[in-house]
Amino acid sequence: MKVHDLKPAEGSKKTAKRVGRGIGGKGGKTAGRGTKGQRARNTVARGFEGGQMPLKQRVPKLRGFNNPFRVEYQAVNLHTLADLAEKVGADINIDTLVAKGVVRKGAYVKILARGEISTKINVSAHAVSASAKEAIEAAGGSITMIELPFKAEGKAGRPAVQGNQFANR
């Protein structure tokens, strides 16, 4: 059997009724549309709801925008690091956090200062808050910053603009 041999099952395809071919027979003149009016003339616009406020206007509009250059970090707090240090030791890096299920694989990690830390730990992360850095260094630990695989810059690779960006245009 070949493609040109295929045909629909017997009786499954009916020929469409030809209407509007003169007033001589059935389906002539108004062609089953009744007399006069909007629907008889086939002028109902897409989305028209009979004068009711259309759905496309009732629905609230989207606001704001999504910044394509945003760097999304996964937060890890000091109390989590303190608990982890008891289990795995003083050196904590991204692989350790992934292995223990604290962060997802491939995530960028930022250390935040919720909780307290008293043990000396050496942490590797992509970013760290100022207060978390203070707390870790006060406990005798150190922080190693991991470079992001891209430059964290403004739109289209330009450095982020400080102040009024329209001042010199």
Buried (B, 14 or more C-beta within 10 A) or exposed (E): EEEEEEEEEEEEEEEEEEBEEEEEEEEEEEEEBEEEEEEEEEEEEEEEEEEEEBEEEEEEEEEEEEEEEEEEBBEBBBEBBBBBBEEBEEEBBBEBBBEBEBBEEEBBBBBBBEBEBEEEBBBBBBBBBEEBBEBBEEBEBEBEEEEEEEEEEEEEEEEEEEEEEEEEE
